[in-house]
Amino acid sequence: MSTESARAFYQKVSTDEAFANQLRNADSDDQRFATIQAAGYDFTPEEWATVVDQIKQSNDQELSESQLEAVSGGLTTLPLGDGSVRALYGVVSSTELS
């Protein structure tokens, strides 16, 4: 897990519309999480927050629409099989859409 992975994920989601749509259109949080992992990303919520803060500080201007979409959506949690929960930031779950 690393901030480098979180930054790479941010770049991918904000520049690759097909990947962003794949995450948005996932049928479940499990599928969304599997897509993120299959793409090679692994980071903690703290690492994600650090990257978002760094990006905000480096931009003296407002975020673009794609940047806002990449970081919006609040917090979605993904229950893991071992009883723990993984946070997914910037991903809208199907329950948030209804």
N, CA, C and O atoms as a MOPAC input file, in Angstrom:
PM7 MOZYME 1SCF
protein

 N      0.84200 1    -1.16800 1     0.00000 1
 C      0.00000 1     0.00000 1     0.00000 1
 C      0.89000 1     1.23400 1     0.00000 1
 O      1.92800 1     1.27000 1     0.66100 1
 N      0.46300 1     2.25000 1    -0.75700 1
 C      1.31200 1     3.42000 1    -0.82300 1
 C      0.57400 1     4.61700 1    -1.39300 1
 O     -0.45100 1     4.49200 1    -2.06400 1
 N      1.13500 1     5.78500 1    -1.09900 1
 C      0.58500 1     6.99600 1    -1.70600 1
 C      0.84700 1     6.99200 1    -3.20900 1
 O      0.09100 1     7.59800 1    -3.96800 1
 N      1.90700 1     6.31600 1    -3.64500 1
 C      2.17400 1     6.23600 1    -5.08100 1
 C      1.03400 1     5.49900 1    -5.79200 1
 O      0.61300 1     5.89100 1    -6.88000 1
 N      0.55000 1     4.44700 1    -5.17300 1
 C     -0.56700 1     3.69700 1    -5.74200 1
 C     -1.83500 1     4.55400 1    -5.75100 1
 O     -2.59000 1     4.53600 1    -6.72300 1
 N     -2.06600 1     5.29600 1    -4.67900 1
 C     -3.23600 1     6.17800 1    -4.60800 1
 C     -3.15500 1     7.26900 1    -5.66700 1
 O     -4.15700 1     7.58800 1    -6.30800 1
 N     -1.97300 1     7.84100 1    -5.85500 1
 C     -1.79500 1     8.88300 1    -6.87000 1
 C     -2.00100 1     8.29100 1    -8.27300 1
 O     -2.62800 1     8.92200 1    -9.12400 1
 N     -1.48600 1     7.10800 1    -8.51000 1
 C     -1.65700 1     6.45800 1    -9.80800 1
 C     -3.14200 1     6.16100 1   -10.06700 1
 O     -3.62800 1     6.33200 1   -11.18500 1
 N     -3.85200 1     5.71800 1    -9.03000 1
 C     -5.28800 1     5.46300 1    -9.15300 1
 C     -6.02500 1     6.75500 1    -9.49700 1
 O     -6.88700 1     6.76700 1   -10.37600 1
 N     -5.68700 1     7.83600 1    -8.80800 1
 C     -6.30100 1     9.13600 1    -9.07300 1
 C     -6.08500 1     9.53900 1   -10.53000 1
 O     -7.02100 1     9.95800 1   -11.21000 1
 N     -4.85500 1     9.41000 1   -11.00000 1
 C     -4.54600 1     9.76900 1   -12.38500 1
 C     -5.35000 1     8.91700 1   -13.36100 1
 O     -5.87500 1     9.42200 1   -14.35400 1
 N     -5.44100 1     7.63500 1   -13.07100 1
 C     -6.17000 1     6.71500 1   -13.95500 1
 C     -7.65300 1     7.07500 1   -14.00800 1
 O     -8.23500 1     7.15100 1   -15.09000 1
 N     -8.26300 1     7.29600 1   -12.85100 1
 C     -9.69300 1     7.60000 1   -12.80200 1
 C     -9.98800 1     8.95300 1   -13.44500 1
 O    -11.01800 1     9.11600 1   -14.09800 1
 N     -9.09600 1     9.91800 1   -13.26500 1
 C     -9.36800 1    11.24800 1   -13.79500 1
 C     -9.01900 1    11.38500 1   -15.27700 1
 O     -9.41000 1    12.37000 1   -15.90400 1
 N     -8.30200 1    10.43400 1   -15.84800 1
 C     -7.93900 1    10.54900 1   -17.26400 1
 C     -8.49000 1     9.43200 1   -18.14500 1
 O     -8.53500 1     9.57600 1   -19.36700 1
 N     -8.90300 1     8.34000 1   -17.55000 1
 C     -9.38600 1     7.19100 1   -18.32300 1
 C    -10.89100 1     7.03200 1   -18.10000 1
 O    -11.32800 1     6.39700 1   -17.14100 1
 N    -11.66500 1     7.61700 1   -18.99900 1
 C    -13.12500 1     7.60200 1   -18.85700 1
 C    -13.68500 1     6.18400 1   -18.84200 1
 O    -14.64200 1     5.90900 1   -18.11800 1
 N    -13.11400 1     5.29700 1   -19.61700 1
 C    -13.59400 1     3.90900 1   -19.64500 1
 C    -13.40000 1     3.24300 1   -18.28600 1
 O    -14.28500 1     2.53300 1   -17.80700 1
 N    -12.24600 1     3.47000 1   -17.66800 1
 C    -11.98600 1     2.90500 1   -16.34300 1
 C    -12.92600 1     3.51400 1   -15.30500 1
 O    -13.48500 1     2.79600 1   -14.47600 1
 N    -13.10000 1     4.83000 1   -15.34700 1
 C    -14.01000 1     5.50000 1   -14.41000 1
 C    -15.43300 1     4.96800 1   -14.58100 1
 O    -16.12700 1     4.71900 1   -13.59500 1
 N    -15.86000 1     4.79700 1   -15.81700 1
 C    -17.20500 1     4.25400 1   -16.06600 1
 C    -17.32400 1     2.82000 1   -15.58500 1
 O    -18.36700 1     2.41900 1   -15.07000 1
 N    -16.26200 1     2.05000 1   -15.75200 1
 C    -16.27600 1     0.66600 1   -15.27300 1
 C    -16.50200 1     0.64000 1   -13.75800 1
 O    -17.25100 1    -0.19900 1   -13.25800 1
 N    -15.86100 1     1.54800 1   -13.03300 1
 C    -16.05600 1     1.62300 1   -11.58800 1
 C    -17.46300 1     2.10200 1   -11.24500 1
 O    -18.11400 1     1.54700 1   -10.36100 1
 N    -17.92500 1     3.12700 1   -11.94300 1
 C    -19.26700 1     3.66400 1   -11.67800 1
 C    -20.35700 1     2.64200 1   -11.97000 1
 O    -21.36700 1     2.58900 1   -11.26900 1
 N    -20.15400 1     1.83800 1   -12.99500 1
 C    -21.18800 1     0.90800 1   -13.45100 1
 C    -21.06200 1    -0.49100 1   -12.86300 1
 O    -21.78900 1    -1.39800 1   -13.26700 1
 N    -20.16500 1    -0.67400 1   -11.93100 1
 C    -20.02100 1    -1.99300 1   -11.30100 1
 C    -21.32800 1    -2.37000 1   -10.60900 1
 O    -22.01100 1    -1.52200 1   -10.03500 1
 N    -21.65500 1    -3.63700 1   -10.67300 1
 C    -22.90300 1    -4.12300 1   -10.08300 1
 C    -22.87500 1    -4.16400 1    -8.56500 1
 O    -23.92400 1    -4.16400 1    -7.92000 1
 N    -21.68900 1    -4.20000 1    -7.99700 1
 C    -21.57700 1    -4.29500 1    -6.54400 1
 C    -20.25500 1    -3.69700 1    -6.08600 1
 O    -19.34700 1    -3.46900 1    -6.88500 1
 N    -20.16700 1    -3.45000 1    -4.79800 1
 C    -18.90800 1    -2.97500 1    -4.23100 1
 C    -17.81700 1    -4.02500 1    -4.40400 1
 O    -16.65400 1    -3.68300 1    -4.62100 1
 N    -18.18800 1    -5.30400 1    -4.31000 1
 C    -17.20600 1    -6.37600 1    -4.51100 1
 C    -16.61100 1    -6.31300 1    -5.91500 1
 O    -15.40000 1    -6.45000 1    -6.08800 1
 N    -17.46100 1    -6.10600 1    -6.90900 1
 C    -16.98400 1    -6.01800 1    -8.27800 1
 C    -16.10200 1    -4.78400 1    -8.45700 1
 O    -15.07100 1    -4.84400 1    -9.12800 1
 N    -16.50800 1    -3.66600 1    -7.85500 1
 C    -15.72400 1    -2.42500 1    -7.93500 1
 C    -14.35400 1    -2.63200 1    -7.30300 1
 O    -13.33600 1    -2.23800 1    -7.87200 1
 N    -14.33100 1    -3.24800 1    -6.12700 1
 C    -13.07400 1    -3.50100 1    -5.42600 1
 C    -12.18600 1    -4.44300 1    -6.23600 1
 O    -10.97400 1    -4.24700 1    -6.31900 1
 N    -12.79200 1    -5.45800 1    -6.82800 1
 C    -12.02100 1    -6.40000 1    -7.65300 1
 C    -11.41500 1    -5.69200 1    -8.86300 1
 O    -10.28500 1    -5.98400 1    -9.25600 1
 N    -12.16200 1    -4.76700 1    -9.44800 1
 C    -11.65100 1    -3.99400 1   -10.58700 1
 C    -10.45700 1    -3.14600 1   -10.17600 1
 O     -9.46100 1    -3.08000 1   -10.89600 1
 N    -10.55500 1    -2.50000 1    -9.02700 1
 C     -9.46100 1    -1.66100 1    -8.52500 1
 C     -8.23300 1    -2.52300 1    -8.25600 1
 O     -7.12100 1    -2.16600 1    -8.64600 1
 N     -8.43400 1    -3.65700 1    -7.58900 1
 C     -7.30600 1    -4.54400 1    -7.29900 1
 C     -6.71400 1    -5.13500 1    -8.57800 1
 O     -5.49300 1    -5.22800 1    -8.71100 1
 N     -7.56700 1    -5.53100 1    -9.51100 1
 C     -7.08600 1    -6.12500 1   -10.75900 1
 C     -6.26900 1    -5.12100 1   -11.56300 1
 O     -5.38200 1    -5.49900 1   -12.32800 1
 N     -6.57200 1    -3.85600 1   -11.38500 1
 C     -5.81500 1    -2.81100 1   -12.08400 1
 C     -4.49900 1    -2.51400 1   -11.36800 1
 O     -3.69100 1    -1.71900 1   -11.84900 1
 N     -4.28600 1    -3.16000 1   -10.21300 1
 C     -2.99900 1    -3.04200 1    -9.52700 1
 C     -2.90400 1    -1.96300 1    -8.47100 1
 O     -1.79800 1    -1.60200 1    -8.06800 1
 N     -4.03100 1    -1.43400 1    -8.00700 1
 C     -4.01000 1    -0.36300 1    -7.01400 1
 C     -4.28200 1    -0.90700 1    -5.61500 1
 O     -5.16300 1    -1.74500 1    -5.42100 1
 N     -3.51200 1    -0.41700 1    -4.64400 1
 C     -3.66700 1    -0.84300 1    -3.25400 1
 C     -3.18900 1     0.29400 1    -2.35800 1
 O     -1.99600 1     0.59400 1    -2.31300 1
 N     -4.12200 1     0.92700 1    -1.64500 1
 C     -3.78300 1     2.04200 1    -0.77300 1
 C     -4.80700 1     2.13200 1     0.34500 1
 O     -5.93500 1     1.65600 1     0.21700 1
 N     -4.39600 1     2.74800 1     1.43400 1
 C     -5.26900 1     2.91200 1     2.59600 1
 C     -6.06900 1     4.20600 1     2.45700 1
 O     -5.71500 1     5.06600 1     1.65100 1
 N     -7.14100 1     4.35200 1     3.23200 1
 C     -7.88300 1     5.61800 1     3.22900 1
 C     -6.99500 1     6.80600 1     3.61300 1
 O     -7.16500 1     7.90600 1     3.08800 1
 N     -6.06100 1     6.58100 1     4.51900 1
 C     -5.15300 1     7.65100 1     4.93300 1
 C     -4.24000 1     8.06600 1     3.78200 1
 O     -3.98500 1     9.25300 1     3.57600 1
 N     -3.75200 1     7.07400 1     3.03300 1
 C     -2.90100 1     7.37400 1     1.87700 1
 C     -3.69600 1     8.12400 1     0.81000 1
 O     -3.18500 1     9.05000 1     0.17900 1
 N     -4.94600 1     7.71900 1     0.61600 1
 C     -5.81000 1     8.40600 1    -0.34200 1
 C     -6.01700 1     9.86200 1     0.08800 1
 O     -5.90600 1    10.77000 1    -0.73500 1
 N     -6.31200 1    10.08500 1     1.35600 1
 C     -6.52000 1    11.44500 1     1.86600 1
 C     -5.26200 1    12.29100 1     1.69400 1
 O     -5.35500 1    13.46900 1     1.34800 1
 N     -4.09400 1    11.71000 1     1.92800 1
 C     -2.83100 1    12.42100 1     1.74700 1
 C     -2.66500 1    12.87600 1     0.30900 1
 O     -2.29000 1    14.02000 1     0.05500 1
 N     -2.94000 1    11.98900 1    -0.62800 1
 C     -2.80500 1    12.31900 1    -2.04700 1
 C     -3.78900 1    13.41500 1    -2.44500 1
 O     -3.41700 1    14.35600 1    -3.14500 1
 N     -5.03000 1    13.30000 1    -2.00900 1
 C     -6.02900 1    14.31700 1    -2.34300 1
 C     -5.60200 1    15.67200 1    -1.78000 1
 O     -5.72600 1    16.68600 1    -2.46600 1
 N     -5.10300 1    15.70500 1    -0.55000 1
 C     -4.60800 1    16.95200 1     0.04000 1
 C     -3.44500 1    17.51600 1    -0.76300 1
 O     -3.38500 1    18.72300 1    -0.99500 1
 N     -2.52500 1    16.66500 1    -1.18900 1
 C     -1.38200 1    17.11700 1    -1.98700 1
 C     -1.84100 1    17.70200 1    -3.32100 1
 O     -1.31600 1    18.72000 1    -3.77400 1
 N     -2.80400 1    17.06600 1    -3.93200 1
 C     -3.31300 1    17.54900 1    -5.21500 1
 C     -4.00100 1    18.90100 1    -5.03300 1
 O     -3.80900 1    19.81000 1    -5.84100 1
 N     -4.78800 1    19.03100 1    -3.99100 1
 C     -5.45600 1    20.30600 1    -3.70900 1
 C     -4.43700 1    21.41400 1    -3.48600 1
 O     -4.61000 1    22.52600 1    -3.98300 1
 N     -3.37800 1    21.11700 1    -2.74300 1
 C     -2.35800 1    22.11700 1    -2.44700 1
 C     -1.55700 1    22.49700 1    -3.68800 1
 O     -1.12700 1    23.64200 1    -3.82000 1
 N     -1.35700 1    21.56200 1    -4.58300 1
 C     -0.55400 1    21.84100 1    -5.77300 1
 C     -1.33400 1    22.61700 1    -6.83000 1
 O     -0.74200 1    23.20500 1    -7.73500 1
 N     -2.64400 1    22.61800 1    -6.71600 1
 C     -3.48800 1    23.34800 1    -7.67000 1
 C     -3.91300 1    24.66500 1    -7.04800 1
 O     -4.58200 1    24.69000 1    -6.01500 1
 N     -3.52400 1    25.75200 1    -7.68100 1
 C     -3.96700 1    27.06000 1    -7.21500 1
 C     -5.32900 1    27.40700 1    -7.79700 1
 O     -5.87200 1    28.48000 1    -7.53800 1
 N     -5.86500 1    26.50100 1    -8.57500 1
 C     -7.13800 1    26.73400 1    -9.23700 1
 C     -8.14300 1    25.68100 1    -8.79500 1
 O     -7.81100 1    24.75200 1    -8.05900 1
 N     -9.36000 1    25.84100 1    -9.25000 1
 C    -10.39400 1    24.87400 1    -8.92300 1
 C    -10.12500 1    23.55800 1    -9.64400 1
 O     -9.45600 1    23.52100 1   -10.67700 1
 N    -10.66200 1    22.47700 1    -9.07400 1
 C    -10.52500 1    21.16800 1    -9.70500 1
 C    -11.38200 1    21.11300 1   -10.96500 1
 O    -12.44600 1    21.72800 1   -11.03400 1
 N    -10.90600 1    20.37200 1   -11.95200 1
 C    -11.68600 1    20.17800 1   -13.17900 1
 C    -12.84500 1    19.22900 1   -12.87700 1
 O    -12.89700 1    18.60500 1   -11.81700 1
 N    -13.77400 1    19.13600 1   -13.83400 1
 C    -14.90800 1    18.21600 1   -13.66700 1
 C    -14.43800 1    16.78200 1   -13.45400 1
 O    -14.96100 1    16.08300 1   -12.58600 1
 N    -13.45400 1    16.33300 1   -14.24000 1
 C    -12.98100 1    14.95000 1   -14.09400 1
 C    -12.28600 1    14.75000 1   -12.75100 1
 O    -12.39800 1    13.68000 1   -12.15200 1
 N    -11.57200 1    15.76200 1   -12.27200 1
 C    -10.92800 1    15.65800 1   -10.95800 1
 C    -11.98400 1    15.59700 1    -9.85800 1
 O    -11.86200 1    14.81300 1    -8.91600 1
 N    -13.02000 1    16.42700 1    -9.97900 1
 C    -14.09200 1    16.39300 1    -8.98100 1
 C    -14.79400 1    15.03900 1    -8.95500 1
 O    -15.09800 1    14.51300 1    -7.88400 1
 N    -15.05000 1    14.47800 1   -10.12900 1
 C    -15.68800 1    13.16800 1   -10.18800 1
 C    -14.81000 1    12.09400 1    -9.56900 1
 O    -15.30900 1    11.14900 1    -8.95900 1
 N    -13.50400 1    12.24100 1    -9.72700 1
 C    -12.57700 1    11.23600 1    -9.19400 1
 C    -12.55600 1    11.24400 1    -7.68000 1
 O    -12.31800 1    10.20400 1    -7.06600 1
 N    -12.79900 1    12.38500 1    -7.06400 1
 C    -12.71600 1    12.46200 1    -5.60600 1
 C    -14.07300 1    12.61800 1    -4.93900 1
 O    -14.15300 1    12.59400 1    -3.71100 1
 N    -15.13300 1    12.77500 1    -5.70700 1
 C    -16.44900 1    12.95400 1    -5.11300 1
 C    -17.09200 1    11.61600 1    -4.80300 1
 O    -16.55000 1    10.55900 1    -5.12400 1
 N    -18.23700 1    11.67600 1    -4.18500 1
 C    -18.97700 1    10.45400 1    -3.90500 1
 C    -18.88300 1    10.01600 1    -2.46700 1
 O    -19.48300 1     9.01500 1    -2.07700 1
 N    -18.12800 1    10.76100 1    -1.67000 1
 C    -18.04500 1    10.42200 1    -0.26200 1
 C    -17.30000 1     9.13100 1    -0.04200 1
 O    -16.34200 1     8.81600 1    -0.74900 1
 N    -17.74100 1     8.40400 1     0.92600 1
 C    -17.06700 1     7.17700 1     1.33900 1
 C    -17.97500 1     5.99100 1     1.07900 1
 O    -19.11900 1     5.95600 1     1.53300 1
 N    -17.47000 1     5.04600 1     0.36400 1
 C    -18.16300 1     3.78300 1     0.16700 1
 C    -17.32600 1     2.72400 1     0.86200 1
 O    -16.10700 1     2.68400 1     0.69800 1
 N    -17.96600 1     1.88200 1     1.62400 1
 C    -17.22000 1     0.82800 1     2.29800 1
 C    -17.46400 1    -0.48900 1     1.59500 1
 O    -18.53600 1    -0.74000 1     1.04500 1
 N    -16.45900 1    -1.30400 1     1.62700 1
 C    -16.51200 1    -2.60800 1     0.98900 1
 C    -16.24300 1    -3.66500 1     2.03500 1
 O    -15.12000 1    -3.76300 1     2.52800 1
 N    -17.25500 1    -4.47300 1     2.39700 1
 C    -17.02000 1    -5.52900 1     3.36700 1
 C    -16.12400 1    -6.61100 1     2.77200 1
 O    -16.35500 1    -7.08300 1     1.65900 1
 N    -15.12100 1    -6.98800 1     3.51600 1
 C    -14.21100 1    -8.04300 1     3.08000 1
 C    -14.59900 1    -9.34300 1     3.76300 1
 O    -15.27700 1    -9.32700 1     4.79000 1
 N    -14.18900 1   -10.42900 1     3.22200 1
 C    -14.58000 1   -11.74400 1     3.72200 1
 C    -14.13500 1   -12.03900 1     5.13700 1
 O    -14.72500 1   -12.89800 1     5.79200 1
 N    -13.11000 1   -11.35800 1     5.63500 1
 C    -12.60600 1   -11.64100 1     6.97600 1
 C    -13.28800 1   -10.81500 1     8.06000 1
 O    -12.84900 1   -10.81700 1     9.21000 1
 N    -14.36000 1   -10.10800 1     7.70000 1
 C    -15.09500 1    -9.30600 1     8.67900 1
 C    -14.63900 1    -7.85800 1     8.73100 1
 O    -15.28400 1    -7.03700 1     9.38300 1
 N    -13.54300 1    -7.52600 1     8.06000 1
 C    -13.09100 1    -6.14600 1     8.04500 1
 C    -13.78100 1    -5.39400 1     6.90700 1
 O    -14.46200 1    -5.99000 1     6.07300 1
 N    -13.59500 1    -4.09200 1     6.89200 1
 C    -14.22200 1    -3.24700 1     5.88800 1
 C    -13.14400 1    -2.39800 1     5.24600 1
 O    -12.26900 1    -1.87600 1     5.93700 1
 N    -13.19800 1    -2.25400 1     3.93100 1
 C    -12.24100 1    -1.40700 1     3.20300 1
 C    -12.98700 1    -0.19200 1     2.67600 1
 O    -14.08100 1    -0.31200 1     2.12400 1
 N    -12.39200 1     0.96800 1     2.85100 1
 C    -12.99500 1     2.20600 1     2.37000 1
 C    -12.59600 1     2.45200 1     0.92300 1
 O    -11.43900 1     2.27400 1     0.54400 1
 N    -13.56000 1     2.86000 1     0.13200 1
 C    -13.31100 1     3.24000 1    -1.25500 1
 C    -13.76400 1     4.68500 1    -1.41000 1
 O    -14.94500 1     4.99000 1    -1.24800 1
 N    -12.85300 1     5.55000 1    -1.71600 1
 C    -13.17200 1     6.95800 1    -1.86400 1
 C    -13.41200 1     7.29400 1    -3.32500 1
 O    -12.75600 1     6.75900 1    -4.22000 1
 N    -14.36400 1     8.19000 1    -3.54900 1
 C    -14.61200 1     8.65100 1    -4.89500 1
 C    -15.36500 1     7.66100 1    -5.76300 1
 O    -15.40200 1     7.80500 1    -6.98500 1
 N    -15.96000 1     6.66600 1    -5.14400 1
 C    -16.69600 1     5.64400 1    -5.87100 1
 C    -18.10800 1     5.62500 1    -5.32800 1
 O    -18.30700 1     5.43400 1    -4.12800 1
 N    -19.08000 1     5.81700 1    -6.17800 1
 C    -20.47800 1     5.82000 1    -5.76900 1
 C    -20.98100 1     4.39000 1    -5.77200 1
 O    -20.87500 1     3.68700 1    -6.77700 1
 N    -21.52500 1     3.96300 1    -4.64800 1
 C    -22.05400 1     2.59900 1    -4.60400 1
 C    -23.45700 1     2.58000 1    -5.15500 1
 O    -24.09900 1     3.62600 1    -5.25300 1
 N    -23.93900 1     1.42500 1    -5.51200 1
 C    -25.27500 1     1.30700 1    -6.06700 1
 C    -26.33900 1     1.72500 1    -5.06100 1
 O    -27.40600 1     2.18600 1    -5.46600 1
 N    -26.08200 1     1.58000 1    -3.76000 1
 C    -27.05300 1     1.99200 1    -2.75900 1
 C    -27.13200 1     3.51300 1    -2.64900 1
 O    -28.16900 1     4.04600 1    -2.25600 1
 N    -26.04900 1     4.22300 1    -2.99100 1
 C    -26.06300 1     5.68100 1    -2.94000 1
 C    -26.81600 1     6.26000 1    -4.12100 1
 O    -27.21900 1     7.42200 1    -4.08000 1
 N    -27.01600 1     5.48300 1    -5.16600 1
 C    -27.69800 1     5.97300 1    -6.35500 1
 C    -29.20100 1     5.94700 1    -6.21500 1
 O    -29.89600 1     6.64900 1    -6.94800 1
 N    -29.72100 1     5.15900 1    -5.29700 1
 C    -31.18200 1     5.04200 1    -5.18600 1
 C    -31.75800 1     6.03800 1    -4.21600 1
 O    -32.97200 1     6.06900 1    -4.01100 1

